Amino acid sequence: MPNANRGSVGFQSSEFEQQYDRPSKSQLKRDMTALQKLGAELVAAPSDRVKRVPMPEDVLEAILECQQITDHEGRRRQMQYVGKKMRTLEPAEVAVIQTAIDSWHGSSKSETAALHAIERQRERLLADDNALTALREKHPELDIQHVRTLIRNARKEQAEQKPPKAYREIFQLLKSLKKSTTDSQNADHPHEHDDEEDA
């Protein structure tokens, strides 16, 4: 019996159009890998930070459970489960999670830059006495005698290759000074805004 469909226009119908509309296997694999990576970043992040990311409850539970597992094989299996859960998310939900993770990275970069700036300031204090004068001008409340003692002890530690106790104390001191300056600046912003509104 001749095939009724042979040569007919039926084969040019939507079944072929749908086939071309579907993502390729390589694209699907890339998407799955990206979601798996996203899940891994969530698992690696502190749990209190993860809890603040908007996501379905079952996905959050899978991530938090994975964070608790220390056994290598058990963690590997749970990571696969996290990846499976990530693949159930809608594109909009994935976008929200990605935005949150991107903001973490931005925050981490700025924090790292700030720490590097403190480290450079500490090196200047150890290398140049004028750096201490400049620091005192910025922070008149500073116990200058205490800082001089720390600098002298840190130089001695380096010369005698002793544990860097004073060296670390200088870092913590500079870090607290920076924090107090930042907090003071942040406290001033609302007043500046009020002034603008009154103008």
N, C-alpha and C positions, 0 to 999 in steps of 0.2 A: 504493500500500500504506500502510495507516495506520501511524503511528509508534508502535512498541511502548512507547516511553518516555513518550509524551504523557499527561499526567494521572497518571502513576504517582508513587509516593512516592520513586522512585529519585533524583530531582533534589534531594532534601533530604538526600542522603547526605554522606559526609565530604569530597567534593571541594569543596563550598561552605564547610564548616567550616574546611578547610585554607586556603582563600582569605582568610577573615576573620582567621585566625591569623597570616598573614604580615604583616611590618611594612609600613607604607605607604611609597610612594616618597619622600615628604618626610622620613620618619624615616630611611630608608636613606641619603639624601643628607646628613642631619645627622651620622649616624654616620661616613660617609666623610670628611666635612669635619673632624670631631673627630680622626679617626685621622691625617689628613694634617697637621693642626696639631701633633699629638703627635710625628709624625715630624720636622717642621720644628724643633721645640724640641730634639729629640735631635741633629739635625744642627748646630744653633747652639751646643750645649754643648761644653765641652772634651772631647777624645777620651778622656782618661784617666778622666774622670767617667762618660762613656757606657759605657766598657768594664766598669764596676762594676755596671751595671744588668742584672739577669737578663733575658735574651731569647734567642730562637733565634739560632744562629750566622749563618744567612743574612741575617737582618734586621740584625744588628750589622755585618756586612760591607758591606751596602748603605749603611748610615749612614756608616761610616768612609770608604768610597770617595767618597761625596758630599762629605764634608768636605775631601777632597783636590782636588776639581775647582774651578778658578778661572774657567774659561770660562763665561760667562753661560748660553748655550744648552745646553751640556753639563751644567751644574749643574741647569738646569730639567728636563731629561729624567731625570736621576738622581733628582731630588726626586719625580718622578712614579713612578719605580720604587720609591723608598722608601715612598711612599703605598700602592702595590700590595702591597708586602711587609707593611706594617702591617695591611692588611686580611686577611691570612692568620692573624693572631694570634687565639688564643682569648680570650674575655672575661677570664679569670683572668690571662692574660699581660699584657693591656692594663692591668688594674687594678694589677699590680705595677709596671709602667712609670710609670703615672700617679702612684702613691704616691712613687716615687723622685723624679720631677720636682717634685712638691709639696714634698718635703723640701728640694730645692734652693732653691725660692722662699722657704721659711721661713728657711733659712740665710742667703740673700742679704739678706733684710729685716733680720735681726738684725745682720749685718755692716754694712749701710748705717747703721743706727741707731747702732752703735758709732762709726763714722767721723764721723757728725754730732756725737756727743757730744764727740769729740776736737777737732773744729773749734770748737765752742762754748767749750771749755776754753782753746783757743789765743787766741780773741778776748778772753776774760776776762783772760788774762795780759797781753795788749797794752794793755787798757783800765784795769786795776786792779792796782796793786802788791801789794795784799793777797792777790790770787790766787796770787802766787808764794810768799808765806808759808804759805798753806794747802797748796800743793803740796809744800813742803819738809817740812811736818809729816807728810804721808802717805808721803813718800819721803826719809827722812833721808840716804840714801846719795847723793842727787842732788848733782852739782857745781853749786852754786847760782851761783857766779861765772860759769860758762860759760853758764848759762841767762839770767842778767842781760844778758850780752853779746849773746846771740841776740835777746832782747827789744828791746834798744836798737837793734841793727842792723835788726830787722824794722820798728820804728817809723820809722827813718830811710829805709828802702826805700819805705815807704808815703808818707812826706812828700815824698820826691824822685821818686816814681814810678819807682823802679828795679826790676829783676827781683827777684822775691821769694825770694831764696836763703835768707836767715835764717828767713823766714816758713815755708818748707817744712821747714827743719831742725827748727824747733820742733814741727811736726806729727809728724815722724818720731820725735823724742824722746818726745813724749807717747804715741805709738803703742807704742813699745818699753816704756815704763813700764807701760802698760795690759796688754800681753802678759805681762810678767814677773809682774804682780800676779795675772792670771788663771791662769798656770801654777802659781804658788805656792798659790793656792786649790785648784786641781785636785789638787795633790800632797797637800794636807791631807785631802781627802775620804776616802781609804782608811783613814787613821788614825782618823778619826771613826767610820767603820764598824766598825773593829776594836774600838774602845772600847765601842760599843754591844753587840757580840757578847760581850765579856768581862763586861759588866754582868749 
